[in-house]
Amino acid sequence: MEYLTIEKKNALEEELNQLKSVRRKEIADALEYAKSLGDLSENAEYHQAREDQANCEERIAHIEQILKNAVILSDHKDGFVSVGSKVVVLKKGEKETRNFDIVGSEEADSIAGKISNESPIGRALLGKVKGDTVTFETPKGQATYTIKSVE
């Protein structure tokens, strides 16, 4: 099951529309042009266009599958960390807090502070509340965080 925010759902729908309406036509035009060049066995333009076509169709199928099975997140105010929560944590031994948005794996972007519910820290935080402390394994060893707030 894939969890998506409404923003990510809209972005995927927009990408899907772009791929189906614009990109497919561009690739079809490139294939027609490449075919007009003659011998297809040694036609780099043709082989590139076929590869682009395969990649485009694969991406379309992937997005359609995500959207078909996605659970769209809504705002919740129960105080428990879940997918869609904004969590402020303090790592043991540090003075500055960190802000995380708990998201589905499709939206994860650690640089932007969006962590997957399937990541070690995401799994550790799920179901916890403000004031709870979680410890989990990282590639560098154990990490301990205290939850300062949950929205």
C-alpha positions in Angstrom: 0.0 0.0 0.0 1.3 3.4 -0.9 0.5 6.5 1.1 0.3 9.8 -0.7 -0.4 13.4 0.3 -3.0 15.1 -1.9 -0.1 17.3 -3.3 1.8 14.2 -4.4 -1.3 12.6 -5.9 -1.9 15.8 -7.9 1.7 15.9 -9.1 1.5 12.2 -10.2 -1.7 12.8 -12.0 -0.2 15.8 -13.8 2.9 13.8 -14.7 0.7 11.0 -16.0 -1.3 13.4 -18.1 1.9 14.9 -19.5 3.3 11.5 -20.4 0.1 10.3 -22.1 -0.7 13.5 -24.0 2.6 15.1 -24.8 5.5 12.6 -24.3 3.8 9.8 -26.2 3.3 12.1 -29.2 6.9 13.3 -29.1 8.2 9.7 -29.1 5.8 8.7 -31.9 7.1 11.6 -34.0 10.7 10.6 -33.2 10.0 7.0 -34.3 8.4 8.1 -37.6 11.4 10.3 -38.3 13.8 7.5 -37.4 12.0 5.1 -39.7 12.2 7.6 -42.6 16.0 7.4 -42.3 16.0 3.9 -43.6 17.9 0.8 -42.3 16.5 0.2 -38.8 19.2 -2.3 -37.8 21.9 0.4 -37.5 19.7 3.4 -36.9 20.7 4.9 -33.6 17.8 7.4 -33.6 15.3 4.5 -34.0 16.8 2.5 -31.2 16.9 5.5 -28.9 13.2 6.3 -29.7 12.2 2.7 -29.0 14.1 2.9 -25.6 12.4 6.2 -24.8 9.0 4.6 -25.7 9.7 1.6 -23.4 10.7 3.9 -20.5 7.7 6.2 -21.0 5.3 3.3 -21.0 7.0 1.8 -17.9 6.6 5.1 -16.1 3.0 5.4 -17.1 2.2 1.9 -15.8 4.1 2.6 -12.6 2.2 5.8 -11.9 -1.1 4.2 -12.7 -0.3 1.4 -10.3 0.6 3.8 -7.5 -2.6 5.9 -8.0 -4.7 2.8 -8.2 -3.5 1.5 -4.8 -2.8 4.8 -3.1 -4.2 5.8 0.2 -4.6 9.6 0.2 -3.7 11.1 3.5 -6.0 13.5 5.3 -5.2 15.8 8.2 -5.5 14.1 11.5 -5.3 15.6 15.0 -5.1 12.5 17.3 -1.6 13.2 18.6 -0.2 9.9 17.4 2.6 9.8 14.8 1.2 8.3 11.5 1.8 8.7 7.8 1.0 12.4 7.2 2.3 13.6 10.6 4.7 16.5 11.0 7.0 15.5 13.8 9.6 17.6 15.7 12.3 15.4 17.4 15.5 16.0 19.3 18.3 13.5 18.7 20.1 12.4 21.9 23.3 14.4 22.3 22.2 17.3 20.1 20.8 20.7 20.9 18.8 21.5 17.8 15.5 19.8 16.9 14.8 18.3 13.6 11.5 18.4 11.7 10.2 15.4 9.8 7.2 14.8 7.6 6.2 11.1 7.7 5.3 10.2 4.1 4.9 7.1 1.9 8.0 5.8 0.2 7.0 7.4 -3.1 7.4 10.9 -1.5 10.4 10.3 0.7 13.1 13.0 0.3 15.4 13.2 3.3 16.9 16.5 2.2 13.5 18.0 2.4 12.8 16.4 5.7 10.3 13.9 4.2 11.0 10.5 5.7 9.3 7.3 4.6 7.1 5.4 7.0 9.2 2.3 5.9 12.5 3.8 6.9 14.1 2.9 10.3 13.2 6.2 11.9 9.8 6.3 10.3 8.9 2.8 11.6 10.2 3.7 15.1 8.1 6.9 15.3 4.8 5.4 14.0 2.2 5.2 16.8 4.2 7.2 19.3 3.2 10.5 20.9 4.8 13.7 22.2 7.3 12.9 24.9 8.0 9.4 23.8 11.6 8.3 23.1 12.5 5.9 20.3 15.7 4.0 19.6 16.4 2.3 16.3 19.3 1.0 14.3 21.0 3.0 11.6 24.0 2.2 9.4 26.2 4.1 12.0 24.7 2.3 15.0 21.8 3.1 17.3 20.1 6.5 17.3 17.8 7.8 20.0 15.2 10.6 19.4 12.7 12.2 21.7 9.4 13.4 20.2 8.9 17.1 21.0 5.7 17.6 19.0 3.3 15.9 16.6 0.9 17.6 14.2 
